[in-house]
Amino acid sequence: MARLEGRKVRVLFINDTARNGGPGRSLFYILKFLDPKVVHRAVVLPRPGVIGELYEQGGVVDDLFFEQNLVENPIEPWNRPMQREDFDAALPLKGVRLAGNVVRGARAIARLSALARRGRFDLLYCNGTNADFAGGALARTSGVPALWHVRYTSLPSAVAPLHDRLAASRGVRRIVCVSRAAAALFPHCPEKVSVIHNALDVEEFNVSRVTPALRAELGLGPDVIVFGSQGRILRRKGYIEMVRAAGIALKDMSPAEKDRVRFVIIGDTPQDFRPDHLAECRALAESLGIQKWMHFAGFRADVKPYVADFDVAVVPSVYPDPLPRAVIESMAMGKPVIAFDVGGVAEMLADGITGTLVRLPRERDVQGGGRESGSDDDSGVRGLAAEFVRYMRDPALRAEQGKLARARIEREFSGERQAKKIQNQILLAAGFGESVENLEASP
């Protein structure tokens, strides 16, 4: 195995989307806690945006490249990001855009291959579904090995065979999965796979260092109990179930209890998703007559001042969510979490200790690639509603589980701890050995 010989490992991190979301933010904390004396951090994004600004302002990159030919949506226009109305474009126009984007994708592979060789990179770090496919191809065209960071638990059947072949190929040296649920995709090459959970900056998410903003914005007093959720408002994220559960819970509360409870959702539906699920959730709340108790606060670039005012965090994903950041962010801020028992959620949330896992029986496909409880069996929604009532009535439970949640994050999900594991995977994939210490930066 090659040795480092006093120089950094040159890594080209490829993040396949510039939009705000879990993969880009998770990569931020990896970059932040990698040892800059060991790893040269070059990042490729499709375009400037929220994630690029986060990386630059956070000082976590040594080089930042924008490759405009990286395609985020197969039918997106060639000169701007996807907008929701683009889904309604005429079929011939969609076909032209799709054909053009195939050409753009090939051009991106060629340009990135040249960048990898010109920059003498030792490793391609592929962060995201599209990035994994691109990295598998780049490993062949550039001769630079790849590491996949897998943040998904399923794939469309049409591309699954290609995904399997690329994963098993010589060019993909290591596969880091965010959860055991994600690792289940790789039974054919388990020797490459390591499970390393998402992490964060524990002190950044220390509630004592955050100035709360939610109650002031909504005019809520300190005695109001807030059940809050934050994330992208997509069908598979279960916000329909959360709204329905809130309606059931409110019916079980006394008038005095209803005066002291609110349900808050932070986030929006990205423009490159259809339909506007946030609008659907608002309409459902109005149809149930609970709009007084349901607040949709919209997108916030920094969620910490809002999560700080939650009494209980809710993560209602109804599909095998690989490892939603909302769980660890809420736990880090000392909030108990109520979530459906799906995907990798149980790998973060200790049921009955740092929150509650609600069973979600009888699933069926929903638009957007998710799952939802069947209409003939709403026990998951009723179970979530029952937990709303239980937590609302038990302040001691909220306080104890919140304290244990924070302790679990400090113990198992700190950025420093997980970055050391990922750095070792980088060194192994690049062929430089493991746990290399005390390297001096190259001139």
C-alpha positions in Angstrom: 0.0 0.0 0.0 1.3 3.5 -0.9 2.4 5.9 1.7 1.6 9.6 2.0 5.2 10.8 2.0 4.4 14.0 3.8 1.7 15.3 1.5 -2.1 15.6 1.8 -4.5 13.2 0.3 -6.1 15.2 -2.5 -9.9 14.5 -2.5 -12.4 15.8 -5.0 -15.8 15.8 -3.3 -18.7 15.7 -5.7 -22.1 16.8 -4.3 -24.8 16.3 -7.0 -27.1 19.1 -6.0 -26.8 22.7 -5.0 -30.2 22.9 -3.3 -30.6 22.9 0.4 -31.0 19.4 1.9 -29.6 16.7 4.2 -26.8 15.4 1.9 -25.2 18.8 1.3 -25.4 19.8 5.0 -24.1 16.4 6.1 -21.1 16.8 3.9 -20.5 20.3 5.4 -19.9 18.6 8.8 -17.6 16.0 7.3 -15.5 18.7 5.6 -15.5 20.8 8.8 -14.0 18.1 10.9 -11.6 16.4 8.5 -8.0 17.1 9.4 -6.9 19.8 6.9 -3.3 18.6 7.4 -4.3 15.2 6.0 -7.1 15.9 3.5 -7.1 18.5 0.7 -10.8 19.4 0.4 -11.9 20.3 -3.2 -15.7 20.3 -3.8 -17.7 20.2 -7.0 -21.3 21.6 -7.1 -23.6 22.0 -10.1 -24.0 25.8 -9.4 -23.8 28.5 -6.8 -26.5 28.4 -4.1 -27.3 27.8 -0.5 -24.9 24.9 -0.1 -22.0 26.7 -1.9 -22.5 29.7 0.4 -22.6 27.4 3.4 -19.2 25.9 2.5 -17.6 29.1 1.6 -18.8 31.0 4.7 -17.9 28.0 6.9 -14.4 27.9 5.6 -14.6 24.1 5.0 -13.2 23.9 1.5 -9.8 24.4 0.0 -11.1 24.7 -3.6 -14.7 25.1 -4.8 -15.7 24.2 -8.4 -19.0 24.6 -10.2 -19.7 22.2 -13.0 -22.8 23.5 -14.7 -23.3 20.3 -16.7 -24.0 18.3 -13.6 -27.7 17.6 -14.1 -30.0 17.8 -11.1 -33.2 16.9 -12.9 -33.4 15.1 -16.3 -36.0 17.5 -17.7 -34.5 20.7 -16.3 -33.9 23.7 -18.7 -30.3 24.0 -19.8 -29.8 27.5 -18.6 -31.4 27.6 -15.1 -32.4 25.4 -12.2 -35.7 23.4 -12.4 -38.9 25.3 -11.5 -42.2 23.6 -10.6 -43.9 24.9 -13.8 -41.3 23.0 -15.9 -43.1 19.8 -15.0 -46.0 21.2 -17.1 -43.9 21.9 -20.2 -45.1 20.4 -23.5 -44.0 16.9 -24.1 -41.8 17.7 -27.1 -40.0 20.3 -25.1 -39.4 17.8 -22.3 -38.0 15.4 -24.8 -35.6 18.0 -26.2 -34.5 19.0 -22.7 -34.0 15.3 -21.8 -31.9 14.7 -24.9 -29.8 17.8 -24.2 -29.3 16.8 -20.6 -27.9 13.5 -21.6 -25.3 15.4 -23.7 -24.7 17.7 -20.7 -24.2 14.7 -18.4 -21.6 13.2 -20.8 -19.9 16.6 -21.0 -19.8 16.8 -17.2 -18.1 13.4 -17.0 -15.5 14.4 -19.5 -14.8 17.7 -17.8 -14.7 16.2 -14.3 -12.4 13.4 -15.6 -10.0 16.0 -16.9 -10.2 18.0 -13.6 -9.4 14.8 -11.6 -6.4 14.1 -13.7 -5.2 17.7 -14.0 -5.6 18.2 -10.2 -3.8 15.0 -9.5 -6.6 13.9 -7.1 -6.2 10.7 -5.2 -9.9 10.0 -4.6 -13.4 10.9 -5.8 -15.7 11.3 -2.9 -19.3 10.9 -4.2 -22.0 12.4 -2.1 -25.5 11.6 -3.2 -27.4 9.2 -5.6 -26.5 11.0 -8.9 -23.0 11.6 -7.6 -22.5 7.9 -7.0 -23.4 7.0 -10.6 -21.2 9.8 -11.9 -18.3 8.7 -9.7 -18.6 5.1 -10.8 -18.2 6.4 -14.4 -15.5 8.8 -13.5 -13.4 6.2 -11.8 -13.2 4.4 -15.2 -12.6 7.4 -17.4 -10.1 9.2 -15.1 -8.4 6.2 -13.4 -9.0 7.9 -10.0 -10.7 5.6 -7.4 -14.1 6.5 -5.9 -15.7 6.3 -2.5 -19.5 6.3 -2.4 -21.3 8.0 0.5 -24.8 6.4 0.3 -27.7 8.3 1.7 -30.6 6.3 0.1 -32.4 3.1 0.8 -34.0 2.3 -2.6 -33.5 2.9 -6.3 -35.8 2.8 -9.3 -35.8 -0.7 -10.7 -34.6 0.5 -14.1 -31.2 1.7 -12.8 -30.7 -0.8 -10.0 -28.7 -3.3 -12.1 -26.3 -0.6 -13.2 -26.0 0.6 -9.7 -25.1 -2.9 -8.5 -22.4 -3.3 -11.3 -20.8 0.0 -10.5 -20.8 -0.7 -6.7 -19.0 -4.0 -7.3 -16.5 -2.5 -9.8 -12.8 -2.1 -9.1 -13.1 1.7 -9.4 -15.4 2.0 -6.4 -13.1 1.2 -3.5 -15.2 1.9 -0.4 -18.9 2.5 0.3 -19.9 4.5 3.4 -23.6 4.1 4.3 -25.4 6.4 6.6 -27.4 3.5 8.2 -27.8 -0.2 8.2 -31.0 0.3 6.2 -28.9 1.9 3.4 -26.2 -0.8 3.7 -28.8 -3.4 2.8 -28.5 -2.3 -0.8 -25.1 -4.0 -1.1 -25.3 -7.7 -0.2 -23.2 -8.5 -3.3 -20.1 -6.5 -2.1 -20.3 -6.3 1.8 -16.5 -6.2 2.1 -16.5 -2.6 0.8 -19.3 -1.3 3.1 -19.0 0.6 6.4 -21.9 2.1 8.3 -21.1 5.6 9.6 -24.0 7.6 10.9 -24.6 11.3 10.1 -23.1 13.7 12.6 -23.1 17.4 13.6 -21.2 20.0 15.5 -22.4 19.3 19.0 -21.6 22.8 20.3 -23.3 24.5 17.3 -26.5 22.7 18.3 -26.2 23.4 22.0 -29.5 25.0 22.9 -27.9 27.2 25.5 -25.9 29.0 22.7 -29.0 29.7 20.5 -31.4 32.6 20.8 -34.9 31.2 20.3 -37.1 32.9 17.6 -40.2 30.7 17.0 -42.4 31.7 19.9 -41.7 35.4 19.4 -42.5 35.2 15.7 -45.8 33.3 16.4 -46.7 35.2 19.5 -46.7 32.1 21.7 -46.3 32.2 25.4 -43.9 30.0 27.4 -46.7 27.8 28.6 -47.7 26.8 25.1 -46.4 23.3 24.2 -45.0 23.2 20.7 -44.8 20.0 18.7 -42.4 21.0 15.9 -41.0 19.4 12.7 -38.5 20.7 10.2 -37.4 19.5 6.8 -38.4 19.5 3.1 -42.1 19.3 2.8 -42.5 16.2 0.5 -45.1 13.5 0.5 -42.8 10.8 1.7 -41.8 12.9 4.7 -45.2 12.2 6.3 -46.6 15.7 6.9 -50.0 14.6 5.8 -49.9 12.1 8.6 -48.7 14.7 11.1 -51.6 17.0 10.2 -54.1 14.2 10.4 -52.7 13.1 13.8 -52.8 16.6 15.1 -56.5 16.8 14.2 -57.2 13.5 16.1 -55.2 14.6 19.1 -57.0 17.9 19.4 -60.3 16.1 19.5 -59.0 14.1 22.5 -57.9 17.3 24.4 -59.9 19.4 26.8 -60.6 23.1 25.8 -57.9 24.2 28.3 -55.4 21.7 26.8 -56.1 22.8 23.3 -55.4 26.4 24.3 -51.9 25.3 25.4 -50.7 23.3 22.3 -49.5 24.2 18.8 -48.1 22.2 15.9 -45.4 23.9 13.8 -43.8 22.8 10.5 -40.6 24.5 9.4 -39.7 24.1 5.7 -41.1 24.2 2.2 -41.5 22.1 -1.0 -38.4 22.7 -3.3 -39.2 24.1 -6.7 -37.9 20.9 -8.4 -40.7 18.8 -6.8 -44.3 18.5 -7.8 -46.9 19.1 -6.5 -46.5 21.8 -4.0 -47.0 19.6 -1.0 -46.8 22.5 1.5 -50.0 23.9 -0.2 -51.6 20.5 0.2 -50.8 20.3 3.9 -52.2 23.8 4.4 -55.4 22.8 2.6 -55.8 19.7 4.7 -55.4 21.7 7.9 -58.1 24.0 6.8 -60.4 21.2 5.8 -60.0 19.6 9.2 -60.7 23.0 10.9 -57.4 23.0 12.8 -55.6 25.9 11.1 -55.6 27.8 14.4 -53.3 25.1 15.9 -51.2 24.4 12.8 -48.5 26.8 11.8 -46.5 26.5 8.6 -43.5 28.8 9.1 -41.8 28.3 5.7 -38.1 27.8 4.8 -35.4 28.9 7.3 -31.8 28.6 6.3 -30.9 28.3 10.0 -33.4 26.1 11.9 -31.7 26.2 15.2 -33.6 29.3 16.6 -36.8 27.5 15.7 -36.0 24.0 17.0 -34.9 25.7 20.2 -38.5 26.6 20.9 -39.9 23.1 20.3 -41.0 21.1 23.3 -41.2 17.9 21.3 -39.7 17.3 17.8 -41.7 15.2 15.3 -40.1 13.4 12.4 -43.1 11.8 10.5 -41.3 10.2 7.5 -43.4 7.4 6.1 -40.8 5.8 3.8 -37.5 4.1 4.7 -35.8 7.4 5.4 -32.1 6.5 5.5 -31.1 8.7 8.4 -32.9 12.1 8.6 -30.8 14.9 10.0 -33.9 16.3 11.7 -33.6 13.5 14.3 -30.1 14.2 15.4 -30.5 18.0 15.2 -33.5 17.9 17.5 -31.9 15.5 19.9 -28.7 17.7 20.0 -30.9 20.6 21.2 -32.4 18.5 24.0 -35.7 17.7 22.4 -37.4 14.3 22.7 -38.4 13.0 19.2 -41.5 11.2 18.1 -41.1 9.4 14.8 -42.4 6.6 12.8 -40.3 3.5 13.0 -38.9 3.5 9.4 -35.6 3.2 7.7 -32.6 4.2 9.8 -34.6 6.3 12.3 -34.3 3.6 15.1 -30.5 3.7 14.7 -30.5 7.3 16.1 -33.6 7.3 18.3 -33.6 5.0 21.4 -37.3 4.1 21.8 -38.7 5.0 25.2 -35.4 6.7 26.2 -34.8 9.6 23.8 -38.3 9.6 22.3 -40.8 7.3 20.9 -41.0 5.2 17.7 -44.5 4.7 16.4 -45.3 1.6 14.3 -46.5 2.3 10.8 -48.4 -0.8 9.5 -49.7 -1.6 6.1 -47.8 0.5 3.6 -48.5 1.4 0.0 -46.7 3.5 -2.6 -47.3 7.2 -2.6 -46.4 9.9 -5.2 -42.8 10.9 -4.9 -41.3 7.5 -4.1 -42.5 7.3 -0.5 -44.8 5.1 1.5 -47.9 5.9 3.5 -50.2 4.0 5.8 -53.0 2.3 4.0 -56.4 4.0 4.1 -57.9 0.9 5.6 -55.5 0.9 8.5 -54.8 4.3 10.1 -53.4 2.9 13.3 -50.0 4.6 12.6 -51.7 8.0 12.5 -53.8 7.2 15.5 -50.6 6.1 17.3 -48.9 9.4 16.5 -52.0 11.3 17.8 -51.9 9.3 21.0 -48.2 10.2 21.5 -49.1 13.9 21.0 -51.6 13.7 23.8 -49.3 11.7 26.1 -46.3 14.1 25.7 -48.5 17.2 26.0 -49.7 15.9 29.4 -46.3 14.8 30.8 -43.7 17.6 31.3 -41.4 15.3 33.3 -41.3 12.8 30.3 -40.4 15.6 28.0 -37.6 16.9 30.2 -36.1 13.5 31.0 -36.1 12.3 27.4 -34.7 15.6 26.1 -31.8 15.4 28.5 -31.0 11.8 27.5 -31.3 12.8 23.8 -28.6 15.4 24.2 -26.4 13.0 26.0 -26.8 10.4 23.3 -25.7 12.9 20.6 -22.7 14.0 22.6 -21.7 10.3 23.0 -22.4 8.9 19.5 -23.1 11.6 16.9 -20.4 14.2 17.3 -18.8 15.6 14.1 -15.3 15.0 15.4 -16.0 11.3 16.2 -17.6 10.5 12.9 -15.1 12.5 10.8 -12.3 10.4 12.1 -14.0 7.3 10.9 -14.7 8.8 7.5 -11.1 10.1 7.2 -9.9 6.5 7.7 -12.2 5.4 4.9 -10.8 8.1 2.7 -7.3 7.0 3.4 -8.1 3.3 2.7 -10.0 4.1 -0.5 -7.1 6.3 -1.8 -4.6 3.5 -1.0 -2.7 5.4 1.8 -3.4 3.1 4.7 -5.4 3.9 7.9 -5.1 6.3 10.8 -2.2 8.3 9.4 -1.2 10.8 12.0 0.9 14.0 12.2 1.1 14.7 8.5 2.5 18.0 7.5 0.7 20.0 4.9 2.3 20.1 1.5 3.7 23.5 0.4 
